[in-house]
Amino acid sequence: MVILLFCLSFVSCKINQRKNGLKTGKWVYDDKLLNVSMKSKGRYKNDFETGTWKEYVGDRLTSKKKYKDSICYTKDYHKNGKIRAIGVSKMIVEGNTLHWFLSGEWKFYDSEGVLLGIKVYEKGMPILETYTE
């Protein structure tokens, strides 16, 4: 009986909800482009992404983002599931506008997992690039 109640509690969770006009709770974005399904899943709190977000093309995971306050830790994946890029973005508020900028060190890998190079970003602009041979 406990298991049944536990399962029903998950089924009854609503998605894509707003509270006082702000996105809150679990959200799922689903779209198609040229017959290819694209999906993004995660949670909002007071209109801001929070926790882990996952993006898919078809059934394949293409990106995983972990939001904590004004920082987003990102891993992007190749078609074979190996990491393509890993790095951090930071949220900056300028006036009434909110921006997410690549920040700090980003590492880029080929489809076999070999490090191709590193870029260092400041407010979204690359300030240093190194490449492996």
PASEBA-1860 file (N, C-alpha, C; in nm, 3 decimals):
! residues 133
1> MVILLFCL> 0.082/-0.120/0.000/0.000/0.000/0.000/0.086/0.127/0.000 ~ 0.195/0.123/0.079/0.286/0.239/0.085/0.349/0.263/-0.051 ~ 0.388/0.157/-0.119/0.449/0.171/-0.251/0.350/0.232/-0.349 ~ 0.226/0.190/-0.345/0.123/0.245/-0.432/0.106/0.395/-0.408 ~ 0.100/0.437/-0.284/0.087/0.581/-0.252/0.209/0.658/-0.299 ~ 0.327/0.600/-0.282/0.450/0.664/-0.326/0.449/0.685/-0.478 ~ 0.411/0.582/-0.551/0.404/0.592/-0.698/0.300/0.694/-0.742 ~ 0.185/0.696/-0.678/0.080/0.790/-0.714/0.122/0.934/-0.687
9> SFVSCKIN> 0.206/0.956/-0.586/0.250/1.092/-0.556/0.335/1.148/-0.669 ~ 0.413/1.062/-0.736/0.493/1.108/-0.849/0.409/1.130/-0.974 ~ 0.311/1.046/-0.995/0.224/1.060/-1.111/0.145/1.190/-1.104 ~ 0.108/1.231/-0.983/0.023/1.348/-0.969/0.101/1.480/-0.973 ~ 0.236/1.475/-0.980/0.315/1.598/-0.986/0.284/1.672/-1.116 ~ 0.257/1.799/-1.105/0.226/1.879/-1.223/0.356/1.936/-1.278 ~ 0.357/1.957/-1.408/0.474/2.017/-1.471/0.435/2.150/-1.535 ~ 0.537/2.229/-1.562/0.521/2.359/-1.629/0.417/2.447/-1.558
17> QRKNGLKT> 0.437/2.465/-1.428/0.345/2.544/-1.347/0.403/2.682/-1.315 ~ 0.317/2.776/-1.295/0.356/2.911/-1.253/0.287/2.944/-1.122 ~ 0.359/3.017/-1.038/0.303/3.066/-0.913/0.333/3.214/-0.907 ~ 0.228/3.295/-0.897/0.241/3.441/-0.901/0.315/3.488/-1.028 ~ 0.290/3.419/-1.139/0.350/3.454/-1.266/0.492/3.403/-1.287 ~ 0.550/3.336/-1.186/0.688/3.288/-1.195/0.690/3.137/-1.216 ~ 0.783/3.090/-1.299/0.798/2.947/-1.321/0.843/2.882/-1.190 ~ 0.782/2.766/-1.161/0.816/2.696/-1.038/0.799/2.546/-1.057
25> GKWVYDDK> 0.878/2.469/-0.986/0.865/2.324/-0.992/0.925/2.265/-1.119 ~ 0.881/2.142/-1.148/0.933/2.067/-1.263/0.883/2.126/-1.394 ~ 0.976/2.142/-1.489/0.941/2.189/-1.623/1.001/2.096/-1.726 ~ 0.924/2.077/-1.834/0.970/1.998/-1.948/0.940/2.077/-2.074 ~ 1.044/2.102/-2.152/1.027/2.165/-2.282/1.045/2.056/-2.385 ~ 0.952/2.048/-2.480/0.957/1.945/-2.583/0.931/2.011/-2.717 ~ 1.020/1.988/-2.814/1.007/2.052/-2.944/1.056/1.956/-3.051 ~ 1.021/1.985/-3.175/1.069/1.906/-3.288/1.124/2.000/-3.393
33> LLNVSMKS> 1.236/1.962/-3.451/1.296/2.037/-3.560/1.339/1.935/-3.664 ~ 1.284/1.948/-3.785/1.314/1.854/-3.893/1.295/1.708/-3.848 ~ 1.183/1.683/-3.781/1.145/1.550/-3.731/1.241/1.495/-3.625 ~ 1.320/1.581/-3.563/1.408/1.538/-3.455/1.352/1.596/-3.325 ~ 1.329/1.509/-3.228/1.275/1.550/-3.100/1.386/1.610/-3.013 ~ 1.356/1.726/-2.954/1.448/1.790/-2.860/1.373/1.812/-2.730 ~ 1.438/1.777/-2.619/1.371/1.788/-2.490/1.468/1.844/-2.387 ~ 1.414/1.923/-2.297/1.489/1.980/-2.187/1.406/1.961/-2.061
41> KGRYKNDF> 1.469/1.910/-1.953/1.398/1.882/-1.829/1.474/1.939/-1.711 ~ 1.401/1.999/-1.619/1.462/2.050/-1.498/1.360/2.115/-1.408 ~ 1.411/2.193/-1.311/1.323/2.257/-1.213/1.351/2.407/-1.208 ~ 1.245/2.480/-1.176/1.255/2.624/-1.153/1.219/2.654/-1.008 ~ 1.278/2.758/-0.957/1.240/2.814/-0.828/1.239/2.964/-0.845 ~ 1.122/3.025/-0.828/1.106/3.170/-0.845/1.158/3.219/-0.980 ~ 1.126/3.144/-1.087/1.159/3.180/-1.225/1.305/3.158/-1.262 ~ 1.384/3.094/-1.176/1.524/3.066/-1.205/1.547/2.915/-1.208
49> ETGTWKEY> 1.631/2.870/-1.305/1.667/2.730/-1.309/1.739/2.693/-1.180 ~ 1.710/2.572/-1.131/1.775/2.525/-1.010/1.801/2.375/-1.024 ~ 1.900/2.327/-0.954/1.930/2.184/-0.959/1.985/2.142/-1.094 ~ 1.957/2.019/-1.131/2.011/1.961/-1.254/1.911/1.970/-1.368 ~ 1.958/2.019/-1.482/1.880/2.023/-1.606/1.948/1.932/-1.706 ~ 1.868/1.859/-1.782/1.922/1.771/-1.887/1.856/1.804/-2.019 ~ 1.938/1.804/-2.125/1.889/1.830/-2.259/1.916/1.707/-2.347 ~ 1.817/1.673/-2.429/1.824/1.555/-2.513/1.792/1.591/-2.657
57> VGDRLTSK> 1.855/1.519/-2.749/1.815/1.517/-2.888/1.778/1.373/-2.916 ~ 1.652/1.350/-2.945/1.602/1.213/-2.949/1.613/1.156/-2.809 ~ 1.672/1.037/-2.797/1.693/0.976/-2.666/1.834/1.001/-2.613 ~ 1.914/1.078/-2.687/2.055/1.097/-2.653/2.076/1.222/-2.569 ~ 2.140/1.206/-2.453/2.174/1.318/-2.367/2.280/1.404/-2.436 ~ 2.251/1.533/-2.451/2.346/1.623/-2.517/2.408/1.723/-2.421 ~ 2.341/1.749/-2.308/2.393/1.848/-2.214/2.336/1.823/-2.075 ~ 2.419/1.848/-1.975/2.377/1.837/-1.836/2.427/1.961/-1.765
65> KKYKDSIC> 2.334/2.032/-1.700/2.369/2.157/-1.633/2.323/2.151/-1.489 ~ 2.412/2.192/-1.399/2.378/2.197/-1.257/2.384/2.343/-1.213 ~ 2.269/2.394/-1.172/2.257/2.534/-1.130/2.267/2.543/-0.978 ~ 2.350/2.634/-0.934/2.361/2.664/-0.792/2.379/2.814/-0.780 ~ 2.274/2.880/-0.732/2.272/3.026/-0.721/2.298/3.087/-0.858 ~ 2.402/3.166/-0.873/2.428/3.234/-1.000/2.535/3.163/-1.082 ~ 2.559/3.035/-1.055/2.660/2.958/-1.128/2.595/2.835/-1.191 ~ 2.638/2.805/-1.313/2.590/2.687/-1.385/2.711/2.604/-1.428
73> YTKDYHKN> 2.716/2.480/-1.378/2.822/2.387/-1.415/2.770/2.303/-1.532 ~ 2.843/2.306/-1.644/2.792/2.246/-1.768/2.883/2.134/-1.819 ~ 2.818/2.027/-1.867/2.886/1.920/-1.941/2.807/1.900/-2.069 ~ 2.873/1.914/-2.183/2.812/1.886/-2.313/2.871/1.756/-2.366 ~ 2.789/1.679/-2.437/2.830/1.545/-2.478/2.828/1.527/-2.630 ~ 2.922/1.444/-2.679/2.923/1.400/-2.818/2.812/1.296/-2.837 ~ 2.786/1.260/-2.962/2.684/1.160/-2.993/2.712/1.025/-2.928 ~ 2.841/0.994/-2.908/2.878/0.865/-2.849/2.873/0.867/-2.695
81> GKIRAIGV> 2.832/0.981/-2.635/2.819/0.989/-2.490/2.941/1.042/-2.418 ~ 3.053/1.058/-2.490/3.173/1.113/-2.427/3.161/1.264/-2.414 ~ 3.229/1.319/-2.315/3.223/1.464/-2.290/3.284/1.541/-2.406 ~ 3.210/1.642/-2.453/3.256/1.732/-2.559/3.316/1.859/-2.500 ~ 3.251/1.911/-2.394/3.299/2.034/-2.329/3.253/2.033/-2.184 ~ 3.334/2.096/-2.099/3.300/2.107/-1.958/3.347/2.242/-1.908 ~ 3.258/2.311/-1.836/3.294/2.443/-1.787/3.183/2.505/-1.704 ~ 3.200/2.633/-1.676/3.110/2.707/-1.587/3.057/2.831/-1.657
89> SKMIVEGN> 2.931/2.863/-1.629/2.871/2.990/-1.671/2.830/3.064/-1.546 ~ 2.830/3.197/-1.554/2.787/3.278/-1.440/2.678/3.374/-1.485 ~ 2.582/3.393/-1.396/2.473/3.486/-1.421/2.515/3.624/-1.372 ~ 2.496/3.723/-1.459/2.527/3.861/-1.424/2.405/3.946/-1.456 ~ 2.367/4.030/-1.361/2.254/4.121/-1.381/2.312/4.259/-1.412 ~ 2.273/4.312/-1.528/2.316/4.446/-1.569/2.191/4.529/-1.590 ~ 2.164/4.620/-1.496/2.041/4.699/-1.504/1.922/4.607/-1.485 ~ 1.831/4.608/-1.582/1.713/4.521/-1.577/1.732/4.393/-1.658
97> TLHWFLSG> 1.855/4.369/-1.704/1.879/4.255/-1.792/1.966/4.151/-1.724 ~ 1.928/4.026/-1.741/2.001/3.914/-1.686/2.075/3.843/-1.799 ~ 2.204/3.813/-1.780/2.284/3.743/-1.881/2.355/3.624/-1.818 ~ 2.368/3.517/-1.895/2.455/3.405/-1.857/2.577/3.413/-1.947 ~ 2.696/3.416/-1.887/2.821/3.426/-1.962/2.910/3.306/-1.930 ~ 2.978/3.253/-2.034/3.083/3.154/-2.008/3.186/3.221/-1.920 ~ 3.240/3.145/-1.826/3.333/3.204/-1.730/3.441/3.103/-1.693 ~ 3.560/3.153/-1.673/3.669/3.066/-1.628/3.713/2.968/-1.734
105> EWKFYDSE> 3.767/2.856/-1.688/3.827/2.757/-1.776/3.724/2.660/-1.833 ~ 3.723/2.646/-1.964/3.642/2.548/-2.033/3.736/2.451/-2.105 ~ 3.709/2.322/-2.091/3.790/2.219/-2.157/3.707/2.158/-2.269 ~ 3.772/2.135/-2.384/3.707/2.079/-2.502/3.775/1.948/-2.541 ~ 3.692/1.846/-2.573/3.743/1.713/-2.602/3.692/1.664/-2.737 ~ 3.771/1.574/-2.800/3.722/1.512/-2.923/3.631/1.396/-2.885 ~ 3.577/1.328/-2.986/3.478/1.222/-2.961/3.538/1.098/-2.896 ~ 3.671/1.091/-2.889/3.736/0.979/-2.821/3.775/1.014/-2.678
113> GVLLGIKV> 3.749/1.137/-2.636/3.779/1.179/-2.500/3.916/1.244/-2.484 ~ 3.982/1.272/-2.596/4.115/1.336/-2.591/4.097/1.487/-2.583 ~ 4.169/1.547/-2.487/4.162/1.692/-2.469/4.214/1.764/-2.593 ~ 4.130/1.849/-2.652/4.170/1.928/-2.769/4.232/2.061/-2.728 ~ 4.175/2.121/-2.624/4.225/2.250/-2.582/4.144/2.307/-2.468 ~ 4.192/2.421/-2.421/4.129/2.490/-2.309/4.111/2.636/-2.347 ~ 3.994/2.691/-2.316/3.969/2.833/-2.333/3.932/2.891/-2.198 ~ 3.984/3.008/-2.170/3.949/3.078/-2.048/3.863/3.197/-2.088
121> YEKGMPIL> 3.747/3.208/-2.022/3.651/3.313/-2.056/3.635/3.412/-1.942 ~ 3.609/3.536/-1.980/3.572/3.640/-1.885/3.452/3.712/-1.943 ~ 3.339/3.705/-1.872/3.212/3.763/-1.918/3.178/3.720/-2.061 ~ 3.203/3.593/-2.090/3.166/3.537/-2.219/3.267/3.554/-2.330 ~ 3.372/3.629/-2.306/3.474/3.654/-2.409/3.598/3.569/-2.380 ~ 3.649/3.496/-2.481/3.772/3.418/-2.458/3.890/3.514/-2.438 ~ 3.964/3.490/-2.329/4.081/3.575/-2.302/4.212/3.496/-2.314 ~ 4.201/3.362/-2.322/4.319/3.278/-2.335/4.277/3.147/-2.399
129> ETYTE> 4.356/3.099/-2.495/4.328/2.972/-2.559/4.457/2.890/-2.565 ~ 4.447/2.763/-2.529/4.561/2.672/-2.543/4.511/2.548/-2.614 ~ 4.594/2.492/-2.699/4.559/2.372/-2.775/4.661/2.263/-2.750 ~ 4.613/2.138/-2.743/4.705/2.026/-2.727/4.749/1.979/-2.865 ~ 4.863/1.914/-2.868/4.916/1.868/-2.997/4.895/1.721/-3.014
END
